[in-house]
């Protein structure tokens, strides 16, 4: 499950980069926020299995 969160976070980063190139900065912020949240969930998920 943690790996899935990491992949989703990477996708959000790609979408953020595309949005930045288009000048859609509000969407960039939203996608980056989601990427951070997903990354944190991945870290916490891995920690739960230790």
Secondary structure, DSSP 8 states (H G I E B T S, - for coil): -HHHHHHHHHHHHHHHHHHHHHT-HHHHHHHHHHHHHHHHHHHHHHHHT-
